[in-house]
Amino acid sequence: MSARTSWKSVRLLALVLATAFAAPAELPGETAGEYAVKAAFLFHFAQFVEWPAGAFKGPASPLTYCTIGDDPFRGVLEESVQGKIVGSRALQVQHLKEREQIAGCQILFIGAAEKKHLAEDLAVAAGHAVLTVGETENFVQDGGVIGFVLENDKVRFEINVDTAGKAKLRLSSRLLLLAKTVIGNQK
């Protein structure tokens, strides 16, 4: 990523964050506004992550966002990434019904409705270079990489750098600076 592209991405993420922090996400839980903000975050997270060699099927393979179980975005995630690229990769969204499909994802969103299956979902993802993002309480403490939290009706996020490292993902220091909380050993 060039310096010009890098700063452009930082400015875009800062704009998303400013919008997210300035505009309250409506409560309770599954509102269109909240998931539009989360979809924007997901798009921008991909710009600040480096996946290891072998994380993609090939050099022209798309970067795949996945949800598992019920899709809380209800089309908003597809709208958020439609026609966009990260690096040289087109973006696509898949809604998984089986955990075995996680291996084909680069970013896996685990919604609150999957809470009872969270440990299983994270265990399957742990064997792959997958950026796990979730919204359950203590998501990063439970082994997820990035966890959304609502604070004063605003969407924020926490990061577990140890889990990212185990998945062989490199997170930009700029992303870490924007997180509400970073846990783990920052090298």
TIRO-2110 file (N, C-alpha, C; in Angstrom, 1 decimal):
// TIRO-2110
0.9, -1.2, 0.0, N, 1, A
0.0, 0.0, 0.0, CA, 1, A
0.9, 1.2, 0.0, C, 1, A
0.7, 2.2, -0.9, N, 2, A
1.5, 3.4, -0.9, CA, 2, A
1.1, 4.3, 0.2, C, 2, A
2.0, 5.3, 0.5, N, 3, A
1.8, 6.2, 1.5, CA, 3, A
0.5, 7.0, 1.3, C, 3, A
0.3, 7.4, 0.0, N, 4, A
-0.9, 8.2, -0.4, CA, 4, A
-2.2, 7.3, -0.1, C, 4, A
-2.2, 6.1, -0.6, N, 5, A
-3.3, 5.2, -0.3, CA, 5, A
-3.5, 5.0, 1.2, C, 5, A
-2.4, 4.8, 1.9, N, 6, A
-2.5, 4.5, 3.3, CA, 6, A
-3.2, 5.7, 4.0, C, 6, A
-2.7, 6.9, 3.8, N, 7, A
-3.3, 8.0, 4.5, CA, 7, A
-4.8, 8.2, 4.1, C, 7, A
-5.1, 8.0, 2.8, N, 8, A
-6.5, 8.0, 2.3, CA, 8, A
-7.3, 7.1, 3.1, C, 8, A
-6.8, 5.9, 3.3, N, 9, A
-7.6, 4.8, 4.1, CA, 9, A
-7.7, 5.3, 5.5, C, 9, A
-6.7, 5.9, 6.1, N, 10, A
-6.8, 6.3, 7.5, CA, 10, A
-7.8, 7.4, 7.6, C, 10, A
-7.8, 8.4, 6.7, N, 11, A
-8.8, 9.4, 6.7, CA, 11, A
-10.2, 8.9, 6.6, C, 11, A
-10.4, 7.9, 5.7, N, 12, A
-11.7, 7.3, 5.5, CA, 12, A
-12.2, 6.6, 6.8, C, 12, A
-11.3, 5.8, 7.4, N, 13, A
-11.6, 5.1, 8.7, CA, 13, A
-11.9, 6.2, 9.7, C, 13, A
-11.1, 7.2, 9.8, N, 14, A
-11.4, 8.3, 10.8, CA, 14, A
-12.7, 8.9, 10.6, C, 14, A
-13.1, 9.1, 9.3, N, 15, A
-14.4, 9.7, 9.0, CA, 15, A
-15.5, 8.7, 9.5, C, 15, A
-15.4, 7.4, 9.2, N, 16, A
-16.3, 6.4, 9.7, CA, 16, A
-16.4, 6.4, 11.2, C, 16, A
-15.3, 6.5, 11.8, N, 17, A
-15.3, 6.5, 13.3, CA, 17, A
-15.9, 7.8, 13.8, C, 17, A
-15.6, 8.9, 13.2, N, 18, A
-16.2, 10.1, 13.7, CA, 18, A
-17.7, 10.1, 13.5, C, 18, A
-18.2, 9.6, 12.4, N, 19, A
-19.6, 9.4, 12.2, CA, 19, A
-20.2, 8.5, 13.2, C, 19, A
-19.5, 7.4, 13.4, N, 20, A
-20.0, 6.4, 14.4, CA, 20, A
-20.1, 7.0, 15.8, C, 20, A
-19.1, 7.7, 16.2, N, 21, A
-19.1, 8.3, 17.5, CA, 21, A
-20.0, 9.5, 17.7, C, 21, A
-20.2, 10.2, 16.6, N, 22, A
-21.1, 11.4, 16.6, CA, 22, A
-22.6, 11.0, 16.5, C, 22, A
-22.9, 10.0, 15.7, N, 23, A
-24.3, 9.6, 15.5, CA, 23, A
-24.6, 8.4, 16.3, C, 23, A
-25.5, 8.5, 17.3, N, 24, A
-25.8, 7.4, 18.1, CA, 24, A
-26.4, 6.2, 17.3, C, 24, A
-25.9, 5.0, 17.6, N, 25, A
-26.6, 3.9, 17.0, CA, 25, A
-27.8, 3.6, 17.8, C, 25, A
-28.9, 3.5, 17.1, N, 26, A
-30.2, 3.3, 17.8, CA, 26, A
-30.2, 2.0, 18.6, C, 26, A
-30.8, 2.0, 19.7, N, 27, A
-30.9, 0.8, 20.6, CA, 27, A
-32.4, 0.5, 20.6, C, 27, A
-32.8, -0.7, 20.9, N, 28, A
-32.0, -1.9, 21.2, CA, 28, A
-31.5, -2.6, 20.0, C, 28, A
-30.3, -3.2, 20.2, N, 29, A
-29.7, -4.2, 19.3, CA, 29, A
-29.8, -4.0, 17.8, C, 29, A
-30.6, -4.8, 17.2, N, 30, A
-30.6, -5.0, 15.7, CA, 30, A
-31.3, -3.9, 15.0, C, 30, A
-30.7, -2.7, 14.9, N, 31, A
-31.3, -1.7, 14.1, CA, 31, A
-30.6, -1.5, 12.8, C, 31, A
-31.2, -0.9, 11.8, N, 32, A
-30.6, -0.7, 10.5, CA, 32, A
-29.4, 0.2, 10.7, C, 32, A
-29.5, 1.3, 11.5, N, 33, A
-28.5, 2.3, 11.7, CA, 33, A
-27.2, 1.7, 12.3, C, 33, A
-27.4, 0.8, 13.3, N, 34, A
-26.3, 0.2, 13.9, CA, 34, A
-25.5, -0.7, 13.0, C, 34, A
-26.3, -1.5, 12.2, N, 35, A
-25.6, -2.4, 11.3, CA, 35, A
-25.0, -1.7, 10.1, C, 35, A
-25.5, -0.6, 9.7, N, 36, A
-24.9, 0.2, 8.6, CA, 36, A
-23.5, 0.7, 9.1, C, 36, A
-23.4, 1.1, 10.4, N, 37, A
-22.2, 1.6, 10.9, CA, 37, A
-21.2, 0.4, 11.0, C, 37, A
-21.7, -0.8, 11.5, N, 38, A
-20.9, -2.0, 11.6, CA, 38, A
-20.4, -2.4, 10.2, C, 38, A
-21.2, -2.4, 9.2, N, 39, A
-20.8, -2.7, 7.9, CA, 39, A
-19.7, -1.8, 7.4, C, 39, A
-19.8, -0.5, 7.6, N, 40, A
-18.8, 0.4, 7.2, CA, 40, A
-17.5, 0.1, 7.9, C, 40, A
-17.5, -0.2, 9.2, N, 41, A
-16.3, -0.6, 10.0, CA, 41, A
-15.7, -1.9, 9.3, C, 41, A
-16.5, -2.9, 9.0, N, 42, A
-16.0, -4.1, 8.4, CA, 42, A
-15.3, -3.8, 7.1, C, 42, A
-15.8, -3.0, 6.3, N, 43, A
-15.1, -2.6, 5.0, CA, 43, A
-13.8, -2.0, 5.3, C, 43, A
-13.7, -1.1, 6.3, N, 44, A
-12.5, -0.4, 6.6, CA, 44, A
-11.5, -1.2, 7.3, C, 44, A
-12.0, -2.2, 8.2, N, 45, A
-11.0, -3.0, 8.8, CA, 45, A
-10.1, -3.8, 7.8, C, 45, A
-10.7, -4.2, 6.7, N, 46, A
-9.9, -5.0, 5.7, CA, 46, A
-8.8, -4.2, 5.2, C, 46, A
-8.9, -2.9, 5.2, N, 47, A
-7.8, -2.0, 4.7, CA, 47, A
-6.6, -1.9, 5.6, C, 47, A
-6.8, -2.4, 6.8, N, 48, A
-5.8, -2.3, 7.9, CA, 48, A
-5.3, -3.6, 8.3, C, 48, A
-5.5, -4.7, 7.5, N, 49, A
-5.1, -6.0, 7.9, CA, 49, A
-4.3, -6.6, 6.7, C, 49, A
-3.2, -7.3, 7.1, N, 50, A
-2.4, -8.0, 6.1, CA, 50, A
-2.6, -9.5, 6.4, C, 50, A
-3.1, -10.3, 5.4, N, 51, A
-3.2, -11.7, 5.5, CA, 51, A
-2.0, -12.4, 5.0, C, 51, A
-1.7, -13.6, 5.6, N, 52, A
-0.5, -14.3, 5.2, CA, 52, A
-0.6, -14.9, 3.8, C, 52, A
0.5, -15.3, 3.2, N, 53, A
0.5, -16.0, 1.9, CA, 53, A
-0.4, -17.3, 2.1, C, 53, A
-1.2, -17.6, 1.2, N, 54, A
-2.0, -18.8, 1.3, CA, 54, A
-3.4, -18.5, 1.9, C, 54, A
-3.7, -17.3, 2.4, N, 55, A
-5.0, -17.0, 2.9, CA, 55, A
-6.0, -16.9, 1.8, C, 55, A
-5.6, -16.7, 0.6, N, 56, A
-6.5, -16.6, -0.5, CA, 56, A
-6.2, -17.8, -1.5, C, 56, A
-7.2, -18.2, -2.2, N, 57, A
-7.0, -19.4, -3.1, CA, 57, A
-6.0, -19.0, -4.3, C, 57, A
-6.0, -17.7, -4.7, N, 58, A
-5.1, -17.3, -5.7, CA, 58, A
-5.0, -15.8, -5.7, C, 58, A
-4.1, -15.3, -6.6, N, 59, A
-3.9, -13.8, -6.6, CA, 59, A
-5.1, -13.0, -7.0, C, 59, A
-6.0, -13.6, -7.8, N, 60, A
-7.2, -12.9, -8.2, CA, 60, A
-8.4, -13.2, -7.4, C, 60, A
-8.2, -14.0, -6.4, N, 61, A
-9.4, -14.4, -5.5, CA, 61, A
-9.9, -13.2, -4.8, C, 61, A
-11.2, -13.1, -4.6, N, 62, A
-11.8, -12.0, -3.8, CA, 62, A
-11.5, -12.1, -2.3, C, 62, A
-11.6, -10.9, -1.7, N, 63, A
-11.6, -10.9, -0.2, CA, 63, A
-13.0, -11.2, 0.2, C, 63, A
-13.2, -12.2, 1.0, N, 64, A
-14.6, -12.7, 1.3, CA, 64, A
-15.0, -12.4, 2.7, C, 64, A
-16.1, -11.6, 2.9, N, 65, A
-16.7, -11.3, 4.2, CA, 65, A
-17.8, -12.4, 4.4, C, 65, A
-17.8, -13.0, 5.5, N, 66, A
-18.8, -14.0, 5.8, CA, 66, A
-19.5, -13.7, 7.1, C, 66, A
-20.8, -14.1, 7.1, N, 67, A
-21.6, -14.1, 8.4, CA, 67, A
-21.9, -15.5, 8.6, C, 67, A
-22.2, -15.9, 9.8, N, 68, A
-22.6, -17.3, 10.1, CA, 68, A
-23.9, -17.2, 10.9, C, 68, A
-24.8, -18.2, 10.5, N, 69, A
-26.1, -18.2, 11.2, CA, 69, A
-27.0, -17.1, 10.5, C, 69, A
-27.8, -16.5, 11.4, N, 70, A
-28.7, -15.5, 10.9, CA, 70, A
-27.9, -14.2, 10.5, C, 70, A
-28.3, -13.6, 9.4, N, 71, A
-27.6, -12.4, 8.9, CA, 71, A
-28.2, -11.2, 9.5, C, 71, A
-27.6, -10.5, 10.5, N, 72, A
-28.2, -9.4, 11.1, CA, 72, A
-28.1, -8.1, 10.3, C, 72, A
-27.3, -8.2, 9.2, N, 73, A
-27.1, -7.0, 8.3, CA, 73, A
-28.3, -6.8, 7.4, C, 73, A
-28.9, -7.9, 7.0, N, 74, A
-30.1, -7.9, 6.1, CA, 74, A
-29.8, -7.1, 4.9, C, 74, A
-28.7, -7.4, 4.2, N, 75, A
-28.4, -6.7, 2.9, CA, 75, A
-27.5, -5.5, 3.0, C, 75, A
-27.3, -4.9, 4.2, N, 76, A
-26.5, -3.7, 4.4, CA, 76, A
-25.0, -4.0, 4.1, C, 76, A
-24.5, -5.2, 4.5, N, 77, A
-23.1, -5.5, 4.3, CA, 77, A
-22.8, -5.6, 2.8, C, 77, A
-23.7, -6.2, 2.1, N, 78, A
-23.5, -6.3, 0.6, CA, 78, A
-23.5, -4.9, 0.0, C, 78, A
-24.4, -4.1, 0.4, N, 79, A
-24.5, -2.7, -0.1, CA, 79, A
-23.2, -2.0, 0.2, C, 79, A
-22.6, -2.2, 1.4, N, 80, A
-21.5, -1.5, 1.9, CA, 80, A
-20.2, -1.8, 1.1, C, 80, A
-20.1, -3.1, 0.6, N, 81, A
-18.9, -3.5, -0.1, CA, 81, A
-19.0, -3.6, -1.6, C, 81, A
-20.3, -3.5, -2.1, N, 82, A
-20.5, -3.7, -3.5, CA, 82, A
-19.7, -2.8, -4.4, C, 82, A
-19.0, -3.4, -5.3, N, 83, A
-18.2, -2.6, -6.3, CA, 83, A
-16.9, -2.1, -5.7, C, 83, A
-16.5, -2.4, -4.5, N, 84, A
-15.3, -1.8, -3.9, CA, 84, A
-14.2, -2.9, -4.0, C, 84, A
-13.0, -2.4, -3.8, N, 85, A
-11.8, -3.3, -3.8, CA, 85, A
-11.0, -2.9, -2.6, C, 85, A
-10.2, -3.9, -2.1, N, 86, A
-9.2, -3.6, -1.1, CA, 86, A
-7.9, -4.2, -1.6, C, 86, A
-6.9, -3.3, -1.8, N, 87, A
-5.7, -3.7, -2.5, CA, 87, A
-6.1, -3.9, -3.9, C, 87, A
-5.9, -5.1, -4.4, N, 88, A
-6.3, -5.5, -5.8, CA, 88, A
-7.4, -6.5, -5.8, C, 88, A
-8.0, -6.7, -4.6, N, 89, A
-9.0, -7.7, -4.5, CA, 89, A
-10.5, -7.1, -4.5, C, 89, A
-11.3, -7.8, -5.3, N, 90, A
-12.7, -7.5, -5.3, CA, 90, A
-13.3, -8.0, -3.9, C, 90, A
-14.4, -7.5, -3.5, N, 91, A
-15.0, -7.9, -2.3, CA, 91, A
-16.3, -8.7, -2.6, C, 91, A
-16.5, -9.7, -1.7, N, 92, A
-17.8, -10.5, -1.8, CA, 92, A
-18.2, -10.8, -0.4, C, 92, A
-19.5, -11.1, -0.3, N, 93, A
-20.2, -11.5, 0.9, CA, 93, A
-20.8, -12.9, 0.8, C, 93, A
-20.6, -13.7, 1.8, N, 94, A
-21.2, -15.0, 1.8, CA, 94, A
-21.9, -15.2, 3.2, C, 94, A
-23.0, -15.8, 3.2, N, 95, A
-23.7, -16.1, 4.4, CA, 95, A
-23.7, -17.6, 4.7, C, 95, A
-22.9, -18.0, 5.7, N, 96, A
-22.6, -19.4, 5.9, CA, 96, A
-23.7, -20.1, 6.8, C, 96, A
-24.0, -21.3, 6.5, N, 97, A
-24.9, -22.1, 7.3, CA, 97, A
-24.1, -23.2, 8.0, C, 97, A
-22.9, -23.6, 7.5, N, 98, A
-22.1, -24.6, 8.1, CA, 98, A
-20.7, -24.1, 8.5, C, 98, A
-20.2, -24.4, 9.7, N, 99, A
-18.9, -24.0, 10.2, CA, 99, A
-17.8, -24.4, 9.2, C, 99, A
-17.9, -25.5, 8.6, N, 100, A
-16.9, -26.0, 7.7, CA, 100, A
-16.5, -25.0, 6.6, C, 100, A
-17.5, -24.1, 6.3, N, 101, A
-17.3, -23.1, 5.2, CA, 101, A
-16.4, -21.9, 5.7, C, 101, A
-16.1, -21.8, 7.0, N, 102, A
-15.3, -20.7, 7.5, CA, 102, A
-13.9, -20.6, 6.8, C, 102, A
-13.4, -21.7, 6.4, N, 103, A
-12.0, -21.7, 5.8, CA, 103, A
-11.9, -20.9, 4.6, C, 103, A
-13.0, -20.6, 3.9, N, 104, A
-13.0, -19.8, 2.7, CA, 104, A
-13.2, -18.3, 2.9, C, 104, A
-13.2, -17.9, 4.2, N, 105, A
-13.5, -16.5, 4.6, CA, 105, A
-12.2, -15.8, 5.0, C, 105, A
-12.1, -14.5, 4.7, N, 106, A
-11.0, -13.7, 5.3, CA, 106, A
-11.5, -12.9, 6.5, C, 106, A
-12.8, -12.5, 6.4, N, 107, A
-13.4, -11.8, 7.6, CA, 107, A
-14.7, -12.5, 7.9, C, 107, A
-14.8, -12.9, 9.2, N, 108, A
-16.0, -13.6, 9.6, CA, 108, A
-16.7, -12.8, 10.7, C, 108, A
-17.9, -12.4, 10.4, N, 109, A
-18.7, -11.7, 11.4, CA, 109, A
-19.6, -12.7, 12.1, C, 109, A
-19.5, -12.7, 13.5, N, 110, A
-20.3, -13.6, 14.3, CA, 110, A
-21.2, -12.8, 15.1, C, 110, A
-22.5, -12.8, 14.7, N, 111, A
-23.5, -12.0, 15.4, CA, 111, A
-23.9, -12.5, 16.7, C, 111, A
-24.7, -11.7, 17.4, N, 112, A
-25.1, -12.0, 18.8, CA, 112, A
-26.0, -13.3, 18.8, C, 112, A
-26.7, -13.5, 17.7, N, 113, A
-27.6, -14.7, 17.7, CA, 113, A
-26.8, -16.0, 17.7, C, 113, A
-25.5, -15.9, 17.4, N, 114, A
-24.6, -17.1, 17.4, CA, 114, A
-23.9, -17.3, 18.7, C, 114, A
-24.3, -16.6, 19.8, N, 115, A
-23.7, -16.7, 21.0, CA, 115, A
-23.5, -18.1, 21.6, C, 115, A
-24.5, -18.9, 21.4, N, 116, A
-24.4, -20.3, 22.0, CA, 116, A
-23.5, -21.1, 21.2, C, 116, A
-23.1, -20.7, 20.0, N, 117, A
-22.1, -21.5, 19.2, CA, 117, A
-20.8, -20.8, 19.0, C, 117, A
-20.6, -19.7, 19.8, N, 118, A
-19.4, -18.9, 19.7, CA, 118, A
-18.1, -19.6, 19.8, C, 118, A
-18.0, -20.5, 20.9, N, 119, A
-16.8, -21.2, 21.1, CA, 119, A
-16.5, -22.1, 19.9, C, 119, A
-17.5, -22.8, 19.3, N, 120, A
-17.3, -23.7, 18.2, CA, 120, A
-16.9, -22.9, 17.0, C, 120, A
-17.5, -21.7, 16.7, N, 121, A
-17.2, -20.9, 15.6, CA, 121, A
-15.8, -20.4, 15.7, C, 121, A
-15.4, -19.9, 16.8, N, 122, A
-14.0, -19.4, 17.0, CA, 122, A
-13.0, -20.5, 16.9, C, 122, A
-13.3, -21.7, 17.4, N, 123, A
-12.4, -22.9, 17.3, CA, 123, A
-12.1, -23.2, 15.8, C, 123, A
-13.1, -23.3, 15.0, N, 124, A
-13.0, -23.6, 13.6, CA, 124, A
-12.2, -22.4, 12.9, C, 124, A
-12.5, -21.2, 13.2, N, 125, A
-11.8, -20.1, 12.6, CA, 125, A
-10.3, -20.1, 13.0, C, 125, A
-10.0, -20.5, 14.2, N, 126, A
-8.6, -20.5, 14.8, CA, 126, A
-7.6, -21.3, 13.9, C, 126, A
-8.1, -22.2, 13.1, N, 127, A
-7.3, -23.0, 12.3, CA, 127, A
-7.0, -22.3, 10.9, C, 127, A
-7.4, -21.1, 10.8, N, 128, A
-7.3, -20.4, 9.5, CA, 128, A
-6.9, -18.9, 9.7, C, 128, A
-6.5, -18.3, 8.6, N, 129, A
-6.2, -16.9, 8.7, CA, 129, A
-7.4, -16.0, 8.5, C, 129, A
-8.3, -16.0, 9.5, N, 130, A
-9.6, -15.4, 9.4, CA, 130, A
-9.6, -14.3, 10.5, C, 130, A
-10.0, -13.1, 10.1, N, 131, A
-10.3, -12.0, 11.0, CA, 131, A
-11.7, -12.2, 11.5, C, 131, A
-11.7, -12.6, 12.8, N, 132, A
-13.1, -12.8, 13.4, CA, 132, A
-13.5, -11.5, 14.1, C, 132, A
-14.7, -11.1, 13.8, N, 133, A
-15.3, -9.9, 14.3, CA, 133, A
-16.7, -10.2, 14.9, C, 133, A
-17.0, -9.8, 16.1, N, 134, A
-18.2, -10.2, 16.7, CA, 134, A
-18.8, -9.0, 17.5, C, 134, A
-20.0, -9.3, 18.1, N, 135, A
-20.7, -8.3, 18.8, CA, 135, A
-21.2, -8.8, 20.2, C, 135, A
-20.8, -10.0, 20.6, N, 136, A
-21.2, -10.4, 21.9, CA, 136, A
-20.3, -9.8, 23.0, C, 136, A
-20.9, -9.7, 24.2, N, 137, A
-20.1, -9.2, 25.3, CA, 137, A
-18.8, -10.1, 25.5, C, 137, A
-17.7, -9.4, 25.7, N, 138, A
-16.4, -10.1, 26.0, CA, 138, A
-15.9, -10.9, 24.8, C, 138, A
-16.3, -10.5, 23.5, N, 139, A
-15.9, -11.2, 22.3, CA, 139, A
-14.4, -11.4, 22.2, C, 139, A
-13.6, -10.3, 22.5, N, 140, A
-12.2, -10.4, 22.3, CA, 140, A
-11.6, -11.2, 23.5, C, 140, A
-12.1, -11.1, 24.6, N, 141, A
-11.7, -11.9, 25.8, CA, 141, A
-11.9, -13.4, 25.5, C, 141, A
-13.0, -13.7, 24.8, N, 142, A
-13.4, -15.1, 24.5, CA, 142, A
-12.6, -15.7, 23.3, C, 142, A
-11.7, -14.9, 22.6, N, 143, A
-10.9, -15.4, 21.6, CA, 143, A
-11.2, -14.8, 20.2, C, 143, A
-12.0, -13.8, 20.1, N, 144, A
-12.2, -13.1, 18.8, CA, 144, A
-11.1, -12.1, 18.6, C, 144, A
-11.0, -11.6, 17.4, N, 145, A
-9.9, -10.6, 17.1, CA, 145, A
-10.5, -9.2, 17.3, C, 145, A
-11.6, -8.9, 16.8, N, 146, A
-12.2, -7.5, 16.9, CA, 146, A
-13.6, -7.7, 17.4, C, 146, A
-13.9, -7.0, 18.5, N, 147, A
-15.3, -7.0, 19.1, CA, 147, A
-15.9, -5.7, 19.1, C, 147, A
-17.1, -5.6, 18.6, N, 148, A
-17.9, -4.4, 18.6, CA, 148, A
-18.5, -4.2, 20.0, C, 148, A
-18.5, -3.0, 20.5, N, 149, A
-19.1, -2.7, 21.8, CA, 149, A
-19.9, -1.4, 21.6, C, 149, A
-21.0, -1.3, 22.3, N, 150, A
-21.8, -0.1, 22.3, CA, 150, A
-21.5, 0.7, 23.6, C, 150, A
-21.1, 1.9, 23.4, N, 151, A
-20.7, 2.8, 24.5, CA, 151, A
-21.4, 4.1, 24.3, C, 151, A
-22.3, 4.4, 25.3, N, 152, A
-23.1, 5.7, 25.1, CA, 152, A
-23.8, 5.7, 23.8, C, 152, A
-24.4, 4.6, 23.4, N, 153, A
-25.2, 4.5, 22.2, CA, 153, A
-24.3, 4.7, 20.9, C, 153, A
-23.0, 4.5, 21.0, N, 154, A
-22.1, 4.6, 19.9, CA, 154, A
-21.4, 3.3, 19.7, C, 154, A
-21.2, 2.9, 18.4, N, 155, A
-20.4, 1.7, 18.1, CA, 155, A
-18.9, 1.9, 18.2, C, 155, A
-18.3, 1.2, 19.0, N, 156, A
-16.8, 1.2, 19.2, CA, 156, A
-16.3, -0.2, 19.0, C, 156, A
-15.0, -0.4, 19.1, N, 157, A
-14.4, -1.7, 18.9, CA, 157, A
-13.2, -1.9, 19.8, C, 157, A
-13.0, -3.2, 20.1, N, 158, A
-11.9, -3.7, 20.9, CA, 158, A
-11.1, -4.7, 20.0, C, 158, A
-9.8, -4.8, 20.3, N, 159, A
-9.0, -5.7, 19.6, CA, 159, A
-8.2, -6.6, 20.5, C, 159, A
-8.0, -7.9, 20.1, N, 160, A
-7.2, -8.9, 20.8, CA, 160, A
-6.0, -9.2, 19.8, C, 160, A
-4.9, -8.6, 20.1, N, 161, A
-3.7, -8.7, 19.2, CA, 161, A
-3.1, -10.1, 19.3, C, 161, A
-3.2, -10.8, 20.4, N, 162, A
-2.7, -12.2, 20.5, CA, 162, A
-3.5, -13.1, 19.6, C, 162, A
-4.8, -13.0, 19.6, N, 163, A
-5.6, -13.8, 18.7, CA, 163, A
-5.3, -13.5, 17.2, C, 163, A
-5.1, -12.2, 16.9, N, 164, A
-4.7, -11.9, 15.5, CA, 164, A
-3.4, -12.5, 15.1, C, 164, A
-2.5, -12.5, 16.1, N, 165, A
-1.2, -13.1, 15.8, CA, 165, A
-1.3, -14.6, 15.6, C, 165, A
-2.1, -15.3, 16.4, N, 166, A
-2.3, -16.7, 16.2, CA, 166, A
-2.9, -17.0, 14.8, C, 166, A
-3.7, -16.1, 14.3, N, 167, A
-4.3, -16.3, 13.0, CA, 167, A
-3.3, -15.8, 11.9, C, 167, A
-2.1, -15.4, 12.2, N, 168, A
-1.1, -14.9, 11.3, CA, 168, A
-1.6, -13.7, 10.6, C, 168, A
-2.4, -12.8, 11.2, N, 169, A
-2.8, -11.6, 10.7, CA, 169, A
-2.0, -10.4, 11.2, C, 169, A
-1.6, -9.5, 10.4, N, 170, A
-0.9, -8.3, 10.8, CA, 170, A
-1.9, -7.2, 10.8, C, 170, A
-2.1, -6.6, 12.0, N, 171, A
-3.0, -5.4, 12.1, CA, 171, A
-2.2, -4.2, 12.1, C, 171, A
-2.6, -3.2, 11.4, N, 172, A
-1.9, -1.9, 11.3, CA, 172, A
-1.9, -1.2, 12.7, C, 172, A
-0.8, -0.6, 13.0, N, 173, A
-0.8, 0.2, 14.2, CA, 173, A
-1.8, 1.3, 14.2, C, 173, A
-2.2, 1.8, 13.1, N, 174, A
-3.2, 2.8, 13.0, CA, 174, A
-4.6, 2.3, 13.4, C, 174, A
-4.9, 1.1, 13.1, N, 175, A
-6.1, 0.5, 13.5, CA, 175, A
-6.1, 0.3, 15.1, C, 175, A
-5.0, -0.1, 15.6, N, 176, A
-4.8, -0.3, 17.0, CA, 176, A
-5.1, 1.0, 17.8, C, 176, A
-4.6, 2.1, 17.2, N, 177, A
-4.7, 3.4, 17.8, CA, 177, A
-6.2, 3.9, 17.9, C, 177, A
-7.0, 3.4, 16.9, N, 178, A
-8.4, 3.8, 16.9, CA, 178, A
-9.3, 2.9, 17.8, C, 178, A
-8.8, 1.8, 18.3, N, 179, A
-9.6, 0.9, 19.1, CA, 179, A
-9.8, 1.5, 20.5, C, 179, A
-11.0, 1.2, 21.0, N, 180, A
-11.3, 1.6, 22.4, CA, 180, A
-10.4, 0.9, 23.4, C, 180, A
-10.1, -0.4, 23.2, N, 181, A
-9.3, -1.2, 24.0, CA, 181, A
-8.5, -2.2, 23.2, C, 181, A
-7.2, -2.4, 23.5, N, 182, A
-6.4, -3.4, 22.9, CA, 182, A
-5.9, -4.3, 24.0, C, 182, A
-6.2, -5.6, 23.8, N, 183, A
-5.6, -6.5, 24.8, CA, 183, A
-4.6, -7.4, 24.1, C, 183, A
-3.7, -8.0, 24.9, N, 184, A
-2.7, -8.8, 24.4, CA, 184, A
-1.3, -8.1, 24.3, C, 184, A
-0.4, -8.9, 23.8, N, 185, A
1.0, -8.4, 23.8, CA, 185, A
1.3, -7.6, 22.5, C, 185, A
1.4, -6.3, 22.5, N, 186, A
1.6, -5.5, 21.3, CA, 186, A
3.1, -5.5, 21.1, C, 186, A
3.6, -6.1, 20.0, N, 187, A
5.1, -6.1, 19.8, CA, 187, A
5.5, -4.9, 18.9, C, 187, A
END
